[in-house]
Amino acid sequence: MNQSGAVNNRQQDILNAKITRLRRNAFVLFKKMKELEMPPLTDISRGIDLSDELRRFEIYLIRRALEETGGRQTQAARLLGLKLTTLHSKIKRYGIDPHNLSP
């Protein structure tokens, strides 16, 4: 093999190694992002109050939909599959401020 062929092979090996690292890093980053999106799981070994957990999850979903839509309730209701009036009443019931969604 001539010298230019060896250089091209070396460059290809370096490129392949970089692509492999990028794929691995992208997978790790994707996994971490998914972990951040989900609310923490509840330890049920000592029992739970299902209605409290459902309430907490519903608040989480409403807040996520509002974050996703920039606080636009009509679009958030569409994302959640709710009527706008239902979403509005839940926002009032849970005391969610659609324009101030920081935790």
Backbone as JSON Lines, residues from 0, in Angstrom:
{"i":0,"aa":"M","n":[0.85,-1.18,0.0],"ca":[0.0,0.0,0.0],"c":[0.89,1.23,0.0]}
{"i":1,"aa":"N","n":[0.54,2.23,-0.82],"ca":[1.36,3.43,-0.88],"c":[1.06,4.32,0.32]}
{"i":2,"aa":"Q","n":[1.89,5.36,0.45],"ca":[1.8,6.23,1.63],"c":[0.47,6.97,1.68]}
{"i":3,"aa":"S","n":[-0.05,7.41,0.53],"ca":[-1.32,8.14,0.54],"c":[-2.47,7.22,0.95]}
{"i":4,"aa":"G","n":[-2.41,5.95,0.57],"ca":[-3.42,4.99,0.99],"c":[-3.4,4.77,2.49]}
{"i":5,"aa":"A","n":[-2.21,4.72,3.08],"ca":[-2.06,4.55,4.53],"c":[-2.6,5.77,5.27]}
{"i":6,"aa":"V","n":[-2.32,6.95,4.71],"ca":[-2.83,8.19,5.32],"c":[-4.35,8.21,5.27]}
{"i":7,"aa":"N","n":[-4.92,7.85,4.13],"ca":[-6.38,7.83,4.0],"c":[-7.01,6.83,4.96]}
{"i":8,"aa":"N","n":[-6.39,5.65,5.11],"ca":[-6.9,4.66,6.06],"c":[-6.84,5.17,7.49]}
{"i":9,"aa":"R","n":[-5.73,5.83,7.82],"ca":[-5.58,6.4,9.17],"c":[-6.62,7.48,9.42]}
{"i":10,"aa":"Q","n":[-6.82,8.34,8.43],"ca":[-7.84,9.39,8.56],"c":[-9.22,8.78,8.71]}
{"i":11,"aa":"Q","n":[-9.5,7.72,7.96],"ca":[-10.8,7.06,8.06],"c":[-10.98,6.43,9.44]}
{"i":12,"aa":"D","n":[-9.91,5.83,9.98],"ca":[-9.98,5.25,11.32],"c":[-10.25,6.32,12.38]}
{"i":13,"aa":"I","n":[-9.58,7.44,12.24],"ca":[-9.78,8.56,13.18],"c":[-11.22,9.06,13.08]}
{"i":14,"aa":"L","n":[-11.71,9.21,11.86],"ca":[-13.08,9.67,11.65],"c":[-14.08,8.67,12.24]}
{"i":15,"aa":"N","n":[-13.86,7.4,12.02],"ca":[-14.75,6.38,12.57],"c":[-14.75,6.4,14.1]}
{"i":16,"aa":"A","n":[-13.59,6.59,14.7],"ca":[-13.5,6.67,16.16],"c":[-14.27,7.88,16.68]}
{"i":17,"aa":"K","n":[-14.16,9.01,15.99],"ca":[-14.89,10.21,16.4],"c":[-16.39,10.01,16.29]}
{"i":18,"aa":"I","n":[-16.81,9.38,15.21],"ca":[-18.24,9.11,15.01],"c":[-18.76,8.19,16.11]}
{"i":19,"aa":"T","n":[-17.98,7.18,16.45],"ca":[-18.38,6.25,17.52],"c":[-18.52,6.99,18.84]}
{"i":20,"aa":"R","n":[-17.57,7.87,19.16],"ca":[-17.66,8.65,20.4],"c":[-18.86,9.58,20.39]}
{"i":21,"aa":"L","n":[-19.11,10.22,19.25],"ca":[-20.27,11.11,19.14],"c":[-21.58,10.35,19.34]}
{"i":22,"aa":"R","n":[-21.68,9.18,18.74],"ca":[-22.89,8.37,18.92],"c":[-23.09,7.99,20.38]}
{"i":23,"aa":"R","n":[-22.01,7.55,21.01],"ca":[-22.08,7.17,22.43],"c":[-22.49,8.36,23.29]}
{"i":24,"aa":"N","n":[-21.88,9.51,23.05],"ca":[-22.21,10.72,23.82],"c":[-23.65,11.16,23.57]}
{"i":25,"aa":"A","n":[-24.09,11.06,22.31],"ca":[-25.46,11.43,21.99],"c":[-26.45,10.51,22.71]}
{"i":26,"aa":"F","n":[-26.15,9.22,22.77],"ca":[-27.02,8.27,23.46],"c":[-27.09,8.6,24.95]}
{"i":27,"aa":"V","n":[-25.93,8.87,25.56],"ca":[-25.91,9.21,26.99],"c":[-26.69,10.5,27.23]}
{"i":28,"aa":"L","n":[-26.49,11.5,26.39],"ca":[-27.19,12.77,26.53],"c":[-28.7,12.58,26.38]}
{"i":29,"aa":"F","n":[-29.11,11.8,25.38],"ca":[-30.53,11.52,25.17],"c":[-31.13,10.84,26.39]}
{"i":30,"aa":"K","n":[-30.42,9.87,26.94],"ca":[-30.9,9.15,28.12],"c":[-31.05,10.1,29.31]}
{"i":31,"aa":"K","n":[-30.08,10.97,29.51],"ca":[-30.14,11.93,30.63],"c":[-31.31,12.9,30.43]}
{"i":32,"aa":"M","n":[-31.54,13.34,29.2],"ca":[-32.64,14.26,28.93],"c":[-33.97,13.58,29.24]}
{"i":33,"aa":"K","n":[-34.12,12.32,28.87],"ca":[-35.35,11.58,29.15],"c":[-35.57,11.46,30.65]}
{"i":34,"aa":"E","n":[-34.49,11.23,31.41],"ca":[-34.6,11.13,32.87],"c":[-35.08,12.44,33.47]}
{"i":35,"aa":"L","n":[-34.65,13.56,32.91],"ca":[-35.05,14.86,33.43],"c":[-36.51,15.17,33.14]}
{"i":36,"aa":"E","n":[-37.07,14.61,32.08],"ca":[-38.43,14.89,31.69],"c":[-39.46,14.21,32.59]}
{"i":37,"aa":"M","n":[-39.13,13.09,33.14],"ca":[-40.1,12.34,33.93],"c":[-40.04,12.76,35.4]}
{"i":38,"aa":"P","n":[-41.2,12.84,36.02],"ca":[-41.18,13.11,37.46],"c":[-40.58,11.92,38.19]}
{"i":39,"aa":"P","n":[-39.97,12.16,39.35],"ca":[-39.35,11.05,40.06],"c":[-40.41,10.01,40.45]}
{"i":40,"aa":"L","n":[-40.01,8.76,40.38],"ca":[-40.91,7.69,40.75],"c":[-41.08,7.65,42.27]}
{"i":41,"aa":"T","n":[-42.25,7.28,42.69],"ca":[-42.56,7.23,44.1],"c":[-42.24,5.85,44.65]}
{"i":42,"aa":"D","n":[-41.65,5.81,45.83],"ca":[-41.39,4.54,46.49],"c":[-42.7,4.05,47.09]}
{"i":43,"aa":"I","n":[-43.23,2.96,46.56],"ca":[-44.53,2.47,47.03],"c":[-44.39,1.36,48.07]}
{"i":44,"aa":"S","n":[-43.17,1.08,48.49],"ca":[-42.97,-0.01,49.44],"c":[-43.68,0.25,50.77]}
{"i":45,"aa":"R","n":[-43.87,1.51,51.14],"ca":[-44.56,1.85,52.39],"c":[-45.98,2.31,52.14]}
{"i":46,"aa":"G","n":[-46.45,2.16,50.89],"ca":[-47.8,2.6,50.55],"c":[-47.8,4.02,50.05]}
{"i":47,"aa":"I","n":[-48.83,4.35,49.26],"ca":[-48.97,5.69,48.72],"c":[-50.44,6.08,48.75]}
{"i":48,"aa":"D","n":[-50.67,7.35,48.59],"ca":[-52.03,7.86,48.41],"c":[-52.2,8.08,46.91]}
{"i":49,"aa":"L","n":[-52.98,7.21,46.28],"ca":[-53.11,7.25,44.82],"c":[-53.64,8.59,44.34]}
{"i":50,"aa":"S","n":[-54.61,9.16,45.04],"ca":[-55.16,10.44,44.58],"c":[-54.11,11.55,44.63]}
{"i":51,"aa":"D","n":[-53.25,11.53,45.65],"ca":[-52.17,12.52,45.71],"c":[-51.18,12.34,44.57]}
{"i":52,"aa":"E","n":[-50.86,11.08,44.26],"ca":[-49.92,10.81,43.18],"c":[-50.52,11.19,41.83]}
{"i":53,"aa":"L","n":[-51.79,10.91,41.62],"ca":[-52.45,11.29,40.37],"c":[-52.49,12.81,40.23]}
{"i":54,"aa":"R","n":[-52.77,13.49,41.32],"ca":[-52.8,14.97,41.33],"c":[-51.42,15.51,40.95]}
{"i":55,"aa":"R","n":[-50.38,14.95,41.58],"ca":[-49.01,15.4,41.32],"c":[-48.65,15.17,39.85]}
{"i":56,"aa":"F","n":[-49.03,14.03,39.3],"ca":[-48.72,13.72,37.91],"c":[-49.51,14.61,36.96]}
{"i":57,"aa":"E","n":[-50.78,14.88,37.3],"ca":[-51.6,15.76,36.46],"c":[-51.02,17.17,36.42]}
{"i":58,"aa":"I","n":[-50.58,17.66,37.57],"ca":[-49.94,18.98,37.63],"c":[-48.68,18.98,36.76]}
{"i":59,"aa":"Y","n":[-47.89,17.92,36.87],"ca":[-46.67,17.82,36.06],"c":[-47.0,17.88,34.57]}
{"i":60,"aa":"L","n":[-48.01,17.11,34.13],"ca":[-48.37,17.09,32.71],"c":[-48.89,18.44,32.23]}
{"i":61,"aa":"I","n":[-49.69,19.1,33.04],"ca":[-50.22,20.41,32.67],"c":[-49.08,21.42,32.55]}
{"i":62,"aa":"R","n":[-48.18,21.41,33.54],"ca":[-47.04,22.34,33.5],"c":[-46.17,22.08,32.27]}
{"i":63,"aa":"R","n":[-45.91,20.8,31.96],"ca":[-45.1,20.47,30.78],"c":[-45.77,20.95,29.49]}
{"i":64,"aa":"A","n":[-47.08,20.75,29.39],"ca":[-47.79,21.2,28.19],"c":[-47.73,22.72,28.08]}
{"i":65,"aa":"L","n":[-47.87,23.42,29.2],"ca":[-47.8,24.88,29.18],"c":[-46.39,25.35,28.84]}
{"i":66,"aa":"E","n":[-45.39,24.67,29.37],"ca":[-44.0,25.01,29.02],"c":[-43.77,24.82,27.53]}
{"i":67,"aa":"E","n":[-44.25,23.71,27.02],"ca":[-44.06,23.36,25.61],"c":[-44.71,24.38,24.69]}
{"i":68,"aa":"T","n":[-45.82,24.98,25.13],"ca":[-46.57,25.92,24.28],"c":[-46.34,27.37,24.67]}
{"i":69,"aa":"G","n":[-45.37,27.61,25.54],"ca":[-45.1,28.99,25.94],"c":[-46.24,29.62,26.72]}
{"i":70,"aa":"G","n":[-46.98,28.8,27.47],"ca":[-48.08,29.32,28.29],"c":[-49.4,29.46,27.54]}
{"i":71,"aa":"R","n":[-49.44,29.07,26.28],"ca":[-50.67,29.21,25.5],"c":[-51.62,28.06,25.84]}
{"i":72,"aa":"Q","n":[-52.69,28.42,26.54],"ca":[-53.6,27.42,27.08],"c":[-54.36,26.66,26.0]}
{"i":73,"aa":"T","n":[-54.73,27.32,24.93],"ca":[-55.46,26.62,23.86],"c":[-54.61,25.51,23.27]}
{"i":74,"aa":"Q","n":[-53.34,25.81,23.01],"ca":[-52.44,24.8,22.45],"c":[-52.13,23.71,23.49]}
{"i":75,"aa":"A","n":[-51.97,24.11,24.75],"ca":[-51.71,23.13,25.81],"c":[-52.89,22.18,25.96]}
{"i":76,"aa":"A","n":[-54.1,22.71,25.9],"ca":[-55.3,21.87,26.0],"c":[-55.32,20.87,24.85]}
{"i":77,"aa":"R","n":[-54.97,21.32,23.67],"ca":[-54.93,20.44,22.5],"c":[-53.9,19.32,22.71]}
{"i":78,"aa":"L","n":[-52.72,19.67,23.23],"ca":[-51.69,18.67,23.5],"c":[-52.17,17.62,24.5]}
{"i":79,"aa":"L","n":[-52.92,18.07,25.49],"ca":[-53.38,17.18,26.55],"c":[-54.67,16.45,26.21]}
{"i":80,"aa":"G","n":[-55.3,16.83,25.1],"ca":[-56.56,16.21,24.73],"c":[-57.71,16.64,25.63]}
{"i":81,"aa":"L","n":[-57.64,17.88,26.11],"ca":[-58.67,18.43,26.99],"c":[-59.4,19.57,26.31]}
{"i":82,"aa":"K","n":[-60.61,19.84,26.79],"ca":[-61.28,21.07,26.38],"c":[-60.59,22.21,27.09]}
{"i":83,"aa":"L","n":[-60.6,23.37,26.46],"ca":[-59.95,24.54,27.05],"c":[-60.54,24.87,28.41]}
{"i":84,"aa":"T","n":[-61.86,24.76,28.55],"ca":[-62.5,25.07,29.84],"c":[-62.05,24.1,30.93]}
{"i":85,"aa":"T","n":[-61.85,22.84,30.57],"ca":[-61.37,21.85,31.55],"c":[-59.95,22.19,31.99]}
{"i":86,"aa":"L","n":[-59.09,22.49,31.03],"ca":[-57.72,22.86,31.38],"c":[-57.71,24.11,32.25]}
{"i":87,"aa":"H","n":[-58.51,25.1,31.89],"ca":[-58.55,26.34,32.67],"c":[-58.98,26.06,34.11]}
{"i":88,"aa":"S","n":[-59.98,25.21,34.3],"ca":[-60.44,24.93,35.67],"c":[-59.37,24.17,36.46]}
{"i":89,"aa":"K","n":[-58.62,23.29,35.8],"ca":[-57.55,22.56,36.48],"c":[-56.4,23.52,36.85]}
{"i":90,"aa":"I","n":[-56.1,24.46,35.96],"ca":[-55.07,25.45,36.25],"c":[-55.46,26.25,37.48]}
{"i":91,"aa":"K","n":[-56.72,26.66,37.56],"ca":[-57.19,27.4,38.73],"c":[-57.17,26.53,39.98]}
{"i":92,"aa":"R","n":[-57.66,25.28,39.86],"ca":[-57.73,24.38,41.02],"c":[-56.35,24.13,41.61]}
{"i":93,"aa":"Y","n":[-55.36,23.93,40.74],"ca":[-54.01,23.6,41.2],"c":[-53.15,24.84,41.44]}
{"i":94,"aa":"G","n":[-53.68,26.01,41.14],"ca":[-52.91,27.24,41.37],"c":[-51.7,27.37,40.47]}
{"i":95,"aa":"I","n":[-51.82,26.91,39.24],"ca":[-50.7,26.99,38.29],"c":[-50.75,28.33,37.58]}
{"i":96,"aa":"D","n":[-49.61,29.01,37.55],"ca":[-49.51,30.27,36.79],"c":[-48.92,29.93,35.42]}
{"i":97,"aa":"P","n":[-49.72,29.99,34.36],"ca":[-49.24,29.58,33.04],"c":[-48.11,30.43,32.48]}
{"i":98,"aa":"H","n":[-47.86,31.57,33.1],"ca":[-46.8,32.45,32.6],"c":[-45.56,32.43,33.49]}
{"i":99,"aa":"N","n":[-45.63,31.71,34.58],"ca":[-44.48,31.59,35.5],"c":[-44.35,30.12,35.87]}
{"i":100,"aa":"L","n":[-43.67,29.37,35.03],"ca":[-43.64,27.92,35.19],"c":[-42.35,27.39,35.79]}
{"i":101,"aa":"S","n":[-41.48,28.27,36.27],"ca":[-40.25,27.77,36.89],"c":[-40.63,27.05,38.19]}
{"i":102,"aa":"P","n":[-39.91,25.94,38.5],"ca":[-40.26,25.12,39.66],"c":[-40.14,25.83,40.98]}
